[in-house]
Amino acid sequence: MKILLVEDEPKVAAFLQKGLSEQTHAVDIAADGLLGLRQALSTPYDLIILDQLLPGLSGLEVCRQVRAQNPAVPILMLTALGETDDKIRGLDAGADDYLVKPFAFQELLARIRALSRRRQEAPSQPQLRLADLTLDPVSKMVTRAGQPVQLTAREFALLHYLLRNQGRVVSRVDILEHVWETSFDTGSNVIDVYINFLRKKIDKDFTPKLIHTLVGMGYVAKVNE
């Protein structure tokens, strides 16, 4: 893979470049947000690894601008900011995954492989429908009753997972493993936050309601009979 690493700590950048190069990846380094944004928009990359705290331009703003220009490129946010609110801000900015420093290098490699698989599999995925809700995995478009619904990258991934398992109850652990592919504390409320985000956009102004909670069990996307 051709990877852009936007990281302002020289030792961290050198360590990651060496390790990723040994895995046969080609790695370009940008040491600040402005340079990272320019490289991300001028060169086609298979993956962008992005620190959140950067000089010149924050990682969040870099992520937003890159995502607006290139909806398809995978973005992995790599940062010391590990609170739930920090993760939500990063994912809402358009990041596909979020890894908190310090981290195990093998976990980083696993997440890179997962993002690569996700990108390769996307073109062959069919549209998903439930009642008047439609999700297109290729164009990343979502509509409800014919009206476009604007979702963040993480909201889209969560809805995609619920629709692929429509009619089946999925637990919080299922969602963490398949949507976040991360090791969040299962006591974190990040899933509840994103379910609420989805409900406001998907269900609030429409009938029937499609996203349901089964207390103590999980969530299910279905039309109640």
SERO-4910 file (N, C-alpha, C, O; in steps of 0.05 Angstrom, whole numbers):
BEGIN
 pado doro    nc1    nc2    nc3   cac1   cac2   cac3    cc1    cc2    cc3    oc1    oc2    oc3
  Met    A     17    -24      0      0      0      0     18     25      0     39     25     11
  Lys    A      7     46    -13     20     72    -12      7     88     11    -17     94      9
  Ile    A     22     94     32     11    106     56     22    134     61     46    139     57
  Leu    A      5    152     68     13    179     78     12    179    108    -10    174    119
  Leu    A     34    185    121     35    187    150     38    216    158     59    228    151
  Val    A     18    227    171     19    255    179     24    255    209      6    251    225
  Glu    A     49    260    217     58    257    245     81    277    250    100    278    236
  Asp    A     78    294    271     97    314    277    119    306    296    138    321    300
  Glu    A    117    283    309    138    273    326    158    256    310    151    235    301
  Pro    A    183    266    307    202    253    289    207    224    296    210    207    279
  Lys    A    210    218    322    216    191    330    193    172    324    197    149    315
  Val    A    168    181    329    145    164    323    143    160    292    138    138    283
  Ala    A    147    182    277    145    180    248    166    160    237    160    144    220
  Ala    A    191    162    247    212    145    238    207    116    245    212     98    229
  Phe    A    197    111    269    191     84    278    169     72    260    171     49    251
  Leu    A    148     87    255    126     76    239    134     72    210    127     52    197
  Gln    A    150     91    199    159     88    171    176     63    168    173     48    149
  Lys    A    194     59    187    211     35    186    195      9    188    198     -9    172
  Gly    A    176      8    207    160    -16    211    142    -21    187    139    -44    179
  Leu    A    130     -1    177    111     -5    154    127    -11    129    117    -27    112
  Ser    A    150      1    125    167     -6    102    175    -35    102    177    -48     81
  Glu    A    181    -45    126    188    -73    129    165    -92    121    170   -115    115
  Gln    A    141    -81    122    117    -97    113    111    -91     84     89    -98     75
  Thr    A    130    -80     70    129    -74     41    110    -51     33    103    -49     10
  His    A    102    -35     53     87    -11     47    106     12     39    128     14     49
  Ala    A     97     30     21    112     54     15    100     77     31     76     82     30
  Val    A    117     90     47    107    110     66    119    137     61    143    141     60
  Asp    A    101    157     57    109    185     55    103    198     82     82    191     94
  Ile    A    120    216     91    115    230    117    110    259    113    124    272     97
  Ala    A     90    270    127     86    299    128     87    306    157     73    294    174
  Ala    A    102    327    164    107    334    192     88    355    203     90    362    227
  Asp    A     70    365    187     50    384    197     24    381    181     24    369    160
  Gly    A      3    394    192    -23    390    180    -26    402    152    -39    390    134
  Leu    A    -14    425    147    -16    438    121     -2    422    100    -13    417     78
  Leu    A     22    412    106     36    395     86     21    369     82     20    359     60
  Gly    A     11    358    104     -5    333    101    -29    336     83    -35    319     67
  Leu    A    -43    359     86    -66    364     70    -59    366     41    -72    355     23
  Arg    A    -37    381     35    -28    385      7    -21    358     -5    -29    352    -28
  Gln    A     -6    342     10      1    315     -2    -23    297     -5    -25    283    -25
  Ala    A    -41    298     14    -65    281     12    -82    288    -12    -94    270    -24
  Leu    A    -83    313    -19   -101    322    -41    -87    321    -68   -100    322    -89
  Ser    A    -60    319    -68    -46    319    -93    -36    292   -102    -28    288   -125
  Thr    A    -35    273    -84    -24    246    -89    -44    225    -82    -56    226    -60
  Pro    A    -49    205    -99    -68    184    -92    -55    164    -72    -34    152    -78
  Tyr    A    -67    161    -49    -57    143    -28    -78    121    -23   -102    125    -26
  Asp    A    -68     98    -14    -85     76     -7    -95     79     22   -115     67     30
  Leu    A    -80     94     38    -87     98     66    -73    123     77    -51    129     69
  Ile    A    -87    138     94    -75    161    108    -76    155    138    -97    149    149
  Ile    A    -53    156    151    -51    154    180    -46    182    190    -26    195    183
  Leu    A    -63    191    208    -64    220    214    -64    224    244    -82    215    259
  Asp    A    -44    240    254    -44    248    282    -65    270    285    -71    285    266
  Gln    A    -77    272    309    -97    293    313    -85    320    321    -95    340    313
  Leu    A    -64    319    337    -52    344    347    -28    350    329     -6    339    332
  Leu    A    -32    369    310    -12    375    290     -7    406    289    -26    421    293
  Pro    A     17    414    283     22    443    278     11    451    251      9    434    233
  Gly    A      4    476    249     -5    487    223    -35    483    218    -49    503    212
  Leu    A    -44    459    220    -72    452    216    -78    427    232    -64    407    230
  Ser    A   -100    427    247   -106    404    264   -112    379    247   -121    381    224
  Gly    A   -108    356    259   -114    331    245   -144    329    239   -151    318    218
  Leu    A   -161    340    256   -190    340    251   -196    355    226   -212    346    209
  Glu    A   -184    379    223   -190    395    199   -178    383    174   -191    384    153
  Val    A   -155    371    176   -143    357    153   -162    334    145   -168    331    121
  Cys    A   -172    319    165   -190    297    159   -216    307    145   -224    295    125
  Arg    A   -227    328    155   -252    339    143   -247    347    114   -263    340     96
  Gln    A   -225    361    109   -220    371     82   -213    348     62   -222    348     39
  Val    A   -198    329     72   -192    306     55   -217    290     49   -222    282     26
  Arg    A   -234    286     69   -258    270     65   -277    284     46   -291    271     30
  Ala    A   -278    311     47   -295    325     28   -287    322     -1   -303    322    -19
  Gln    A   -260    319     -5   -250    316    -32   -247    287    -41   -249    281    -65
  Asn    A   -244    269    -22   -239    241    -28   -254    223     -9   -243    215     12
  Pro    A   -279    217    -14   -295    201      4   -285    172      8   -292    159     28
  Ala    A   -269    162    -11   -262    134    -11   -237    127      5   -234    105     15
  Val    A   -217    146      7   -192    139     19   -195    132     48   -207    148     63
  Pro    A   -184    109     57   -186    103     86   -168    121    103   -146    127     95
  Ile    A   -179    131    125   -164    148    143   -164    135    171   -185    130    183
  Leu    A   -140    131    182   -136    120    209   -124    142    226   -102    152    221
  Met    A   -139    150    246   -130    171    264   -114    159    287   -123    140    300
  Leu    A    -89    169    291    -71    158    310    -63    180    329    -49    199    321
  Thr    A    -72    179    354    -69    202    371    -68    194    401    -77    173    409
  Ala    A    -57    212    417    -56    208    446    -82    216    459    -86    210    483
  Leu    A   -100    228    445   -126    236    456   -145    212    456   -155    204    435
  Gly    A   -150    201    480   -164    175    481   -191    176    495   -203    155    499
  Glu    A   -202    199    502   -228    201    514   -250    195    494   -245    198    470
  Thr    A   -273    186    503   -295    180    485   -302    203    467   -306    200    443
  Asp    A   -303    228    478   -310    251    462   -289    256    441   -296    265    419
  Asp    A   -263    251    447   -242    254    427   -246    235    404   -243    242    380
  Lys    A   -253    210    411   -258    190    390   -281    197    372   -281    194    348
  Ile    A   -303    207    385   -326    215    370   -320    238    351   -329    238    328
  Arg    A   -304    258    360   -297    280    343   -281    271    319   -285    280    297
  Gly    A   -262    252    324   -246    242    302   -262    227    282   -259    230    258
  Leu    A   -280    209    291   -297    194    273   -317    211    258   -322    206    235
  Asp    A   -328    231    272   -346    249    259   -333    266    238   -345    275    219
  Ala    A   -307    271    241   -292    287    221   -287    271    196   -280    282    175
  Gly    A   -292    244    197   -289    228    173   -270    205    175   -266    190    156
  Ala    A   -257    202    199   -238    180    202   -253    153    201   -275    151    211
  Asp    A   -240    133    190   -252    106    189   -245     90    214   -259     71    221
  Asp    A   -223     97    227   -215     82    251   -198    101    268   -189    122    259
  Tyr    A   -195     93    294   -182    111    313   -166     94    332   -177     76    346
  Leu    A   -140     99    333   -122     83    350   -108    102    369    -96    122    361
  Val    A   -109     95    395    -98    113    416    -69    105    422    -63     81    426
  Lys    A    -51    125    424    -24    121    433    -24    118    464    -40    131    477
  Pro    A     -6    101    475     12     83    461     -3     58    450    -24     51    461
  Phe    A      7     46    430     -7     23    417     13      2    410     37      6    409
  Ala    A      3    -22    406     19    -45    397     21    -43    367      1    -40    353
  Phe    A     45    -45    356     49    -42    327     34    -64    312     23    -59    290
  Gln    A     31    -88    324     16   -109    311    -13   -102    308    -26   -110    289
  Glu    A    -24    -87    328    -51    -79    326    -55    -59    304    -75    -59    289
  Leu    A    -35    -40    301    -36    -22    278    -37    -37    252    -52    -30    234
  Leu    A    -20    -57    249    -19    -72    224    -46    -86    219    -56    -88    197
  Ala    A    -58    -97    241    -84   -110    238   -106    -91    228   -122    -97    212
  Arg    A   -105    -66    239   -125    -46    231   -120    -38    202   -140    -33    187
  Ile    A    -95    -36    194    -89    -29    166   -100    -51    147   -111    -45    126
  Arg    A    -96    -76    155   -106    -98    138   -137    -97    137   -148   -102    115
  Ala    A   -150    -91    159   -179    -89    159   -189    -67    141   -208    -71    126
  Leu    A   -176    -44    143   -184    -21    125   -180    -28     96   -195    -20     79
  Ser    A   -158    -42     90   -152    -51     63   -173    -70     52   -183    -67     30
  Arg    A   -181    -89     69   -202   -108     61   -228    -94     56   -242    -99     36
  Arg    A   -235    -75     74   -260    -61     71   -261    -46     45   -282    -45     32
  Arg    A   -239    -34     38   -238    -18     13   -241    -36    -12   -254    -30    -31
  Gln    A   -227    -59    -11   -228    -77    -33   -255    -90    -37   -264    -96    -60
  Glu    A   -269    -95    -15   -295   -108    -17   -318    -90    -25   -338    -99    -35
  Ala    A   -315    -64    -20   -337    -45    -24   -349    -45    -52   -373    -44    -54
  Pro    A   -333    -45    -74   -346    -43   -101   -366    -65   -107   -384    -60   -124
  Ser    A   -363    -89    -95   -381   -111   -102   -406   -112    -85   -422   -130    -88
  Gln    A   -409    -94    -66   -431    -96    -47   -457    -84    -59   -456    -62    -71
  Pro    A   -479    -97    -57   -504    -87    -68   -517    -66    -50   -509    -64    -26
  Gln    A   -536    -52    -60   -552    -34    -44   -567    -49    -22   -575    -72    -27
  Leu    A   -571    -37      1   -586    -49     22   -611    -33     27   -610     -8     26
  Arg    A   -633    -46     31   -659    -33     35   -674    -44     59   -673    -68     64
  Leu    A   -688    -26     73   -706    -34     94   -728    -13     94   -724     10     99
  Ala    A   -753    -23     88   -776     -5     84   -768     16     63   -760      9     41
  Asp    A   -769     42     70   -763     63     50   -734     74     54   -728     95     44
  Leu    A   -718     59     69   -690     67     74   -672     52     54   -674     27     52
  Thr    A   -654     66     41   -636     54     22   -607     63     28   -602     87     33
  Leu    A   -589     44     27   -561     50     32   -545     38      9   -547     15      2
  Asp    A   -528     55     -4   -511     46    -26   -482     46    -16   -470     67    -12
  Pro    A   -470     22    -12   -443     20     -1   -422     32    -20   -400     39    -11
  Val    A   -427     33    -46   -407     43    -65   -406     73    -66   -385     85    -63
  Ser    A   -430     85    -70   -431    115    -71   -432    128    -44   -429    152    -41
  Lys    A   -436    111    -22   -439    121      5   -464    139      8   -464    156     26
  Met    A   -484    135     -8   -509    150     -7   -530    135     10   -533    111      8
  Val    A   -544    151     26   -566    140     42   -591    157     37   -589    182     37
  Thr    A   -614    145     33   -639    160     30   -660    147     47   -660    123     52
  Arg    A   -679    164     56   -702    154     71   -726    168     59   -728    192     58
  Ala    A   -745    152     49   -769    162     35   -760    180     12   -773    200      6
  Gly    A   -739    173     -2   -729    188    -25   -713    213    -18   -703    226    -36
  Gln    A   -710    219      8   -695    243     17   -667    235     24   -663    216     39
  Pro    A   -647    250     14   -619    244     22   -615    248     52   -625    266     64
  Val    A   -599    230     64   -592    231     92   -562    234     94   -547    217     84
  Gln    A   -553    255    107   -524    260    110   -514    246    135   -522    253    157
  Leu    A   -495    228    131   -483    213    154   -453    217    154   -441    221    133
  Thr    A   -442    216    178   -413    215    180   -403    187    172   -419    169    169
  Ala    A   -377    185    169   -366    159    161   -373    137    182   -379    114    174
  Arg    A   -371    143    207   -377    123    228   -407    117    229   -414     94    233
  Glu    A   -424    137    226   -453    132    226   -460    114    202   -476     96    205
  Phe    A   -447    119    179   -452    103    156   -444     74    161   -459     55    154
  Ala    A   -420     70    173   -411     43    178   -429     28    197   -435      4    194
  Leu    A   -439     42    217   -457     30    237   -484     22    223   -494      0    228
  Leu    A   -495     41    208   -520     35    194   -516     11    174   -533     -6    172
  His    A   -494     11    160   -488    -10    142   -488    -37    156   -500    -57    146
  Tyr    A   -475    -38    179   -474    -63    194   -502    -72    204   -509    -95    202
  Leu    A   -518    -53    213   -545    -59    222   -562    -70    199   -578    -89    203
  Leu    A   -559    -57    176   -576    -66    153   -567    -93    142   -583   -108    132
  Arg    A   -541    -98    143   -531   -124    134   -541   -146    152   -543   -170    144
  Asn    A   -548   -139    177   -558   -158    196   -587   -153    203   -596   -159    225
  Gln    A   -602   -140    185   -629   -132    192   -646   -156    200   -645   -177    188
  Gly    A   -662   -151    222   -678   -173    233   -664   -189    254   -676   -206    267
  Arg    A   -638   -185    256   -622   -200    276   -611   -181    297   -601   -159    291
  Val    A   -614   -189    322   -604   -172    344   -573   -174    345   -562   -196    345
  Val    A   -561   -151    344   -531   -150    346   -524   -137    373   -535   -116    381
  Ser    A   -505   -149    387   -497   -140    413   -477   -117    411   -467   -111    389
  Arg    A   -471   -104    433   -451    -83    434   -424    -94    426   -409    -81    412
  Val    A   -418   -118    435   -392   -131    428   -391   -136    398   -370   -131    385
  Asp    A   -413   -145    386   -414   -149    357   -407   -123    342   -391   -123    324
  Ile    A   -420   -101    351   -416    -75    338   -387    -66    341   -375    -57    322
  Leu    A   -376    -69    365   -348    -61    370   -329    -76    352   -311    -64    340
  Glu    A   -334   -102    349   -316   -119    333   -318   -114    303   -298   -114    289
  His    A   -342   -109    294   -347   -107    265   -348    -79    254   -342    -74    230
  Val    A   -355    -59    270   -357    -32    261   -332    -16    269   -320     -2    252
  Trp    A   -325    -18    294   -302     -3    304   -276    -19    301   -254     -7    298
  Glu    A   -278    -45    301   -254    -63    300   -233    -52    320   -210    -49    313
  Thr    A   -242    -48    344   -225    -36    364   -230    -48    391   -247    -65    394
  Ser    A   -214    -39    410   -216    -51    437   -227    -30    457   -216    -29    479
  Phe    A   -247    -15    449   -260      4    468   -268    -12    493   -276    -35    491
  Asp    A   -268      1    515   -280    -10    540   -309    -15    534   -324      3    526
  Thr    A   -319    -39    539   -347    -45    534   -366    -29    551   -390    -28    546
  Gly    A   -355    -15    571   -371      3    588   -374     30    576   -389     47    586
  Ser    A   -360     36    554   -361     62    541   -389     66    529   -402     46    521
  Asn    A   -398     91    528   -424     97    517   -423    105    487   -442    115    476
  Val    A   -400    100    474   -397    110    447   -417     97    428   -427    111    410
  Ile    A   -424     72    432   -444     59    415   -472     72    419   -486     78    400
  Asp    A   -479     77    444   -505     90    449   -506    117    437   -527    125    426
  Val    A   -484    132    438   -483    158    425   -488    157    395   -504    172    385
  Tyr    A   -476    138    382   -479    135    353   -506    124    345   -517    132    325
  Ile    A   -517    106    362   -545     97    356   -564    121    358   -582    123    342
  Asn    A   -560    138    378   -577    162    380   -573    181    356   -593    192    346
  Phe    A   -548    184    347   -544    200    323   -559    189    300   -573    204    285
  Leu    A   -558    163    296   -572    150    273   -602    154    276   -616    160    256
  Arg    A   -613    150    300   -642    152    303   -651    180    296   -672    184    284
  Lys    A   -636    201    304   -644    228    298   -645    233    268   -662    248    258
  Lys    A   -627    220    253   -626    225    224   -644    205    208   -654    212    187
  Ile    A   -647    181    218   -660    160    203   -690    157    211   -707    152    194
  Asp    A   -695    160    237   -722    153    248   -739    177    257   -763    176    257
  Lys    A   -726    198    267   -740    219    281   -764    230    265   -786    233    276
  Asp    A   -760    236    240   -781    249    224   -795    230    204   -808    238    186
  Phe    A   -792    203    210   -803    184    191   -817    162    206   -813    157    230
  Thr    A   -835    148    191   -847    124    201   -846    103    178   -847    111    155
  Pro    A   -844     78    185   -841     67    212   -813     71    224   -795     77    209
  Lys    A   -810     67    250   -784     68    263   -769     42    256   -780     20    256
  Leu    A   -743     45    250   -728     22    239   -706     13    258   -697    -10    256
  Ile    A   -696     29    276   -674     22    294   -685     18    322   -696     37    334
  His    A   -683     -6    333   -695    -13    358   -675    -24    378   -655    -36    370
  Thr    A   -680    -18    404   -663    -28    426   -677    -50    440   -700    -48    447
  Leu    A   -662    -72    445   -672    -93    462   -655    -93    487   -632   -100    487
  Val    A   -667    -84    508   -652    -79    533   -637   -104    542   -649   -125    544
  Gly    A   -612   -100    547   -595   -122    557   -586   -141    535   -572   -160    540
  Met    A   -595   -136    510   -588   -154    488   -572   -140    465   -552   -149    456
  Gly    A   -582   -116    457   -569   -102    436   -588    -86    419   -607    -75    429
  Tyr    A   -582    -85    393   -598    -69    374   -606    -85    350   -593   -105    343
  Val    A   -628    -77    337   -637    -90    313   -650    -70    294   -664    -52    302
  Ala    A   -644    -74    268   -657    -58    248   -679    -75    235   -674    -96    223
  Lys    A   -704    -66    238   -726    -81    228   -751    -63    227   -752    -42    239
  Val    A   -771    -73    213   -798    -60    213   -815    -75    232   -821    -99    228
  Asn    A   -824    -62    253   -842    -75    272   -869    -82    259   -880    -65    246
  Glu    A   -878   -106    263   -904   -114    251   -927   -107    269   -950   -112    262
***
